[in-house]
Amino acid sequence: QVQLVESGGGLVQPGGSLRLSCVVSGNIYSIYRMGWYRQAPGKSRELVATITLGGSTNYEDSVQGRFTASRDNAKNTIYLQMNRLEPEDTAVYYCNTVPSKDEYWGQGTQVTVSK
């Protein structure tokens, strides 16, 4: 059974940093390209970062240069380092495969950027 568990969110001031983690259980980790998604209040879910099995990354324009995705294959974990956070980054963040699969969505982790 595949399970994705996100953690690391919280409340941070503008300009601050957070590191999100996603532990992947099941047999998908070594096969799929993984992604970090987010859903802000009143908006649809969007893909903000992807990382391949080999560690190649891509980013949505609004987070390019501020967010960094990485992975630890030994721990079946992917990370999202978020720096210079902005109020517009406030959202629930999820990990999933790319393209995503409905059955893999977890609870996500809330990131709130506010004074």
MOTA-V669634 format. One record per residue. N is the residue number from 1. RES is the residue in one small letter. BURIAL is # if it has 9 or more other C-alpha atoms within 8 Angstrom, else .. Layout:
n & res & burial
N & RES & BURIAL
N & RES & BURIAL
This chain:
n & res & burial
1 & q & .
2 & v & #
3 & q & #
4 & l & #
5 & v & #
6 & e & #
7 & s & #
8 & g & #
9 & g & #
10 & g & #
11 & l & .
12 & v & #
13 & q & #
14 & p & #
15 & g & .
16 & g & #
17 & s & #
18 & l & #
19 & r & #
20 & l & #
21 & s & #
22 & c & #
23 & v & #
24 & v & #
25 & s & #
26 & g & .
27 & n & .
28 & i & #
29 & y & #
30 & s & .
31 & i & .
32 & y & #
33 & r & #
34 & m & #
35 & g & #
36 & w & #
37 & y & #
38 & r & #
39 & q & #
40 & a & #
41 & p & .
42 & g & .
43 & k & .
44 & s & .
45 & r & .
46 & e & .
47 & l & #
48 & v & #
49 & a & #
50 & t & #
51 & i & #
52 & t & #
53 & l & #
54 & g & .
55 & g & .
56 & s & .
57 & t & #
58 & n & .
59 & y & #
60 & e & #
61 & d & .
62 & s & .
63 & v & #
64 & q & .
65 & g & .
66 & r & #
67 & f & #
68 & t & #
69 & a & #
70 & s & #
71 & r & #
72 & d & .
73 & n & .
74 & a & .
75 & k & .
76 & n & #
77 & t & #
78 & i & #
79 & y & #
80 & l & #
81 & q & #
82 & m & #
83 & n & #
84 & r & #
85 & l & #
86 & e & #
87 & p & #
88 & e & .
89 & d & #
90 & t & #
91 & a & #
92 & v & #
93 & y & #
94 & y & #
95 & c & #
96 & n & #
97 & t & #
98 & v & #
99 & p & .
100 & s & .
101 & k & #
102 & d & .
103 & e & .
104 & y & #
105 & w & #
106 & g & #
107 & q & .
108 & g & #
109 & t & #
110 & q & #
111 & v & #
112 & t & #
113 & v & #
114 & s & .
115 & k & .
